[in-house]
Amino acid sequence: MTLLASMRWPEVDAGVVLVPVGSLEQHGPALGLGTDALIATQVTRRAAARLAGDGSGFLVAPTVPYGASGEHEDFPGTISIGHEALHLLLVELVRSATRWAGGVVLVNGHGGNVDSLVSAVVQLRGEGRAVAWTSCRARGADAHAGRAETSLLLALAPDGVAQERLVPGCTAPVATLMPRLRAEGVRAVSPSGVLGDPTTATAGAGRRILGEMVERLVAELSSLEVGPHGRLTLRDGA
């Protein structure tokens, strides 16, 4: 794995730049505000390390630590730059990087960023830029600060989980909550900020989820198949 920030300019070749994209937002009373950025960073770095042995030229850029987190702004600590600013940041970042890089892949760790990622990547691809985006995904993951994210943090940074503060949040299906979430924010449906039940989290589950996320990203980066809206996809369309 090659970290772009630690390189000198004569060492930089025209490889593909991987940019983790996170957020700074509440993750319930037990998880840190930088949870999404941490997960995106770790998944990206581990996938790049896996691919380093085959001669792939993937460079891992510093993580974008802020995102579009307006639905969490009722909680202290959340800093959202909104969709317009995130769109502009990503557009200018990719325009600059593609002056010398072979391409850019944005690896997203926060679901609220998706609209900005899609709009930015579609615009950039329309300009002829070699860019795509993808997300850190695993089967059966719950919505926010629940079992999946807490398990991931127990595997990645256990000292950062305040286990005595783990409490179940709203466990209703996100699809049924979405209209109210969009209109009123997360606090309207969950005073703790948790969507799901983090009390069932385990480090073992976190290692499994992390492994699945890394495996998927490795597969996507190995093929670099781009699907609708500029998103990386697997050859079976998954």
C-alpha positions as CSV (number, residue, x, y, z in Angstrom):
1,M,0.0,0.0,0.0
2,T,1.3,3.5,-0.9
3,L,0.1,6.5,1.0
4,L,0.1,9.5,-1.3
5,A,0.7,12.0,1.5
6,S,4.0,10.4,2.5
7,M,5.4,10.4,-1.1
8,R,7.7,12.9,-2.8
9,W,6.6,14.2,-6.2
10,P,9.3,12.4,-8.2
11,E,8.1,9.1,-6.7
12,V,4.5,9.6,-7.9
13,D,3.5,7.7,-11.0
14,A,0.3,7.8,-13.0
15,G,-1.5,5.2,-10.8
16,V,-5.1,5.2,-9.7
17,V,-5.8,7.4,-6.6
18,L,-8.2,6.0,-4.0
19,V,-9.8,8.7,-1.9
20,P,-11.7,7.6,1.2
21,V,-14.7,9.9,1.9
22,G,-16.2,10.1,5.4
23,S,-18.1,12.4,7.7
24,L,-17.9,14.1,11.1
25,E,-21.2,13.3,12.7
26,Q,-22.8,11.8,15.8
27,H,-22.7,8.0,16.1
28,G,-24.8,7.6,19.2
29,P,-23.4,7.9,22.8
30,A,-20.8,5.1,22.4
31,L,-19.0,5.7,19.0
32,G,-16.7,8.5,17.9
33,L,-17.7,11.3,15.5
34,G,-15.2,10.1,12.9
35,T,-16.6,6.6,12.6
36,D,-17.4,6.8,8.9
37,A,-14.1,8.3,8.0
38,L,-12.2,5.6,10.0
39,I,-14.1,2.8,8.3
40,A,-13.6,4.2,4.8
41,T,-9.9,4.7,5.5
42,Q,-9.3,1.2,6.8
43,V,-11.3,-0.5,4.1
44,T,-9.5,1.5,1.4
45,R,-6.0,0.9,2.9
46,R,-6.5,-2.8,3.4
47,A,-7.9,-3.3,-0.1
48,A,-4.9,-1.3,-1.6
49,A,-2.5,-3.4,0.5
50,R,-4.1,-6.6,-0.8
51,L,-3.6,-5.4,-4.4
52,A,-0.1,-4.1,-4.0
53,G,1.4,-7.5,-4.6
54,D,0.1,-7.8,-8.2
55,G,1.8,-4.6,-9.3
56,S,-1.4,-2.5,-9.3
57,G,-0.7,1.2,-9.1
58,F,-3.2,2.3,-6.4
59,L,-2.3,5.3,-4.3
60,V,-4.3,6.0,-1.1
61,A,-5.0,9.7,-0.7
62,P,-5.8,11.4,2.6
63,T,-9.4,10.9,3.7
64,V,-12.0,13.6,3.1
65,P,-13.2,13.9,6.8
66,Y,-16.3,16.0,6.2
67,G,-19.5,15.1,4.4
68,A,-23.2,15.9,3.9
69,S,-24.6,15.1,7.4
70,G,-27.5,17.5,7.7
71,E,-29.7,14.8,9.2
72,H,-27.4,14.7,12.2
73,E,-27.0,18.4,12.8
74,D,-29.3,18.4,15.9
75,F,-26.5,16.6,17.7
76,P,-23.5,18.5,19.1
77,G,-20.2,17.6,17.4
78,T,-21.7,17.1,13.9
79,I,-20.1,19.3,11.2
80,S,-21.8,19.0,7.8
81,I,-20.6,20.8,4.7
82,G,-23.7,20.0,2.8
83,H,-24.3,18.6,-0.7
84,E,-23.3,21.7,-2.7
85,A,-20.0,22.1,-1.0
86,L,-19.2,18.4,-1.0
87,H,-20.1,18.2,-4.7
88,L,-17.7,21.1,-5.5
89,L,-14.9,19.7,-3.3
90,L,-15.1,16.3,-5.0
91,V,-15.2,17.9,-8.5
92,E,-12.2,20.1,-7.9
93,L,-10.3,17.3,-6.2
94,V,-10.7,14.9,-9.1
95,R,-10.0,17.6,-11.7
96,S,-6.7,18.3,-10.0
97,A,-5.7,14.7,-9.4
98,T,-6.5,13.6,-13.0
99,R,-3.9,16.1,-14.3
100,W,-1.3,13.4,-13.4
101,A,-3.1,10.3,-12.1
102,G,-4.4,7.5,-14.2
103,G,-7.8,7.8,-12.5
104,V,-9.6,8.4,-9.2
105,V,-11.9,6.1,-7.2
106,L,-13.9,7.7,-4.4
107,V,-14.6,5.2,-1.6
108,N,-17.5,6.3,0.5
109,G,-18.2,5.6,4.2
110,H,-21.3,7.7,4.8
111,G,-24.7,7.1,3.1
112,G,-25.6,10.7,3.3
113,N,-22.8,11.5,0.8
114,V,-24.3,9.5,-2.0
115,D,-26.2,12.2,-3.8
116,S,-23.1,14.4,-3.9
117,L,-20.9,11.5,-5.1
118,V,-23.3,10.7,-7.9
119,S,-23.7,14.3,-9.1
120,A,-20.0,14.9,-9.0
121,V,-18.9,11.7,-10.7
122,V,-21.6,12.0,-13.4
123,Q,-20.4,15.6,-14.1
124,L,-16.7,14.6,-14.1
125,R,-17.3,11.6,-16.4
126,G,-19.1,13.9,-18.7
127,E,-15.9,16.0,-18.9
128,G,-14.0,12.9,-19.9
129,R,-12.4,12.3,-16.5
130,A,-11.4,8.7,-15.4
131,V,-13.4,8.6,-12.1
132,A,-15.8,6.3,-10.3
133,W,-17.1,5.9,-6.8
134,T,-18.1,3.0,-4.6
135,S,-19.2,2.4,-1.0
136,C,-18.1,0.3,2.0
137,R,-20.8,-2.3,1.8
138,A,-21.7,-5.5,3.6
139,R,-24.8,-7.7,3.7
140,G,-27.3,-7.2,6.4
141,A,-25.7,-4.1,7.9
142,D,-28.1,-1.9,9.9
143,A,-28.5,1.8,9.5
144,H,-26.5,3.9,11.9
145,A,-24.4,3.3,15.0
146,G,-26.1,0.0,15.4
147,R,-24.7,-3.6,15.4
148,A,-22.7,-3.3,12.2
149,E,-20.8,-0.1,12.8
150,T,-20.2,-0.9,16.5
151,S,-18.9,-4.4,15.6
152,L,-16.6,-2.7,13.0
153,L,-15.2,-0.3,15.7
154,L,-14.8,-3.2,18.2
155,A,-12.6,-4.9,15.5
156,L,-10.7,-1.8,14.3
157,A,-10.5,0.5,17.4
158,P,-11.9,-1.2,20.5
159,D,-10.6,1.5,22.8
160,G,-12.8,4.0,21.0
161,V,-16.1,2.2,21.9
162,A,-17.6,3.3,25.2
163,Q,-19.3,0.0,25.8
164,E,-21.0,1.2,29.0
165,R,-22.9,3.7,26.8
166,L,-24.2,1.2,24.3
167,V,-28.0,1.5,24.1
168,P,-30.6,0.2,21.6
169,G,-31.9,2.9,19.3
170,C,-34.8,3.0,16.9
171,T,-35.0,-0.4,15.3
172,A,-37.8,0.3,12.8
173,P,-37.0,-0.4,9.2
174,V,-35.2,2.5,7.6
175,A,-37.5,2.5,4.6
176,T,-40.4,3.4,6.9
177,L,-38.4,6.0,8.8
178,M,-37.0,7.7,5.7
179,P,-39.7,10.3,5.1
180,R,-39.5,11.6,8.7
181,L,-35.7,11.3,8.7
182,R,-35.5,13.6,5.6
183,A,-38.0,16.1,7.0
184,E,-37.0,16.2,10.6
185,G,-33.6,14.6,11.0
186,V,-32.4,11.6,13.0
187,R,-33.1,13.1,16.5
188,A,-36.8,13.1,15.7
189,V,-36.9,9.3,15.5
190,S,-34.0,8.4,17.8
191,P,-33.1,10.8,20.7
192,S,-29.8,8.7,21.2
193,G,-28.9,9.0,17.5
194,V,-28.8,5.3,17.1
195,L,-30.7,3.4,14.4
196,G,-30.4,-0.3,15.3
197,D,-29.2,-2.2,18.3
198,P,-25.4,-1.9,19.1
199,T,-25.7,-4.0,22.3
200,T,-25.5,-7.2,20.1
201,A,-22.2,-6.1,18.5
202,T,-19.1,-8.2,18.7
203,A,-15.5,-7.9,17.5
204,G,-15.9,-11.2,15.6
205,A,-18.8,-9.8,13.7
206,G,-16.8,-6.7,13.0
207,R,-13.9,-8.7,11.5
208,R,-16.4,-10.6,9.3
209,I,-18.0,-7.4,8.1
210,L,-14.6,-5.7,7.5
211,G,-13.4,-8.7,5.6
212,E,-16.5,-8.6,3.4
213,M,-16.1,-4.9,2.7
214,V,-12.4,-5.3,1.8
215,E,-13.1,-8.3,-0.4
216,R,-15.8,-6.5,-2.3
217,L,-13.5,-3.4,-2.8
218,V,-10.6,-5.6,-4.0
219,A,-12.9,-7.3,-6.5
220,E,-14.2,-3.9,-7.8
221,L,-10.8,-2.4,-8.1
222,S,-9.5,-5.6,-9.8
223,S,-12.1,-5.2,-12.6
224,L,-12.8,-1.4,-12.6
225,E,-16.2,-2.1,-14.2
226,V,-18.3,1.1,-14.0
227,G,-22.0,0.8,-13.8
228,P,-24.9,3.4,-13.7
229,H,-24.1,6.8,-12.2
230,G,-20.4,6.1,-12.2
231,R,-20.5,3.5,-9.5
232,L,-18.0,0.6,-9.5
233,T,-19.8,-2.7,-9.9
234,L,-18.9,-6.4,-10.2
235,R,-19.1,-8.3,-13.5
236,D,-22.3,-10.0,-12.3
237,G,-23.9,-6.6,-11.8
238,A,-24.0,-6.9,-8.0
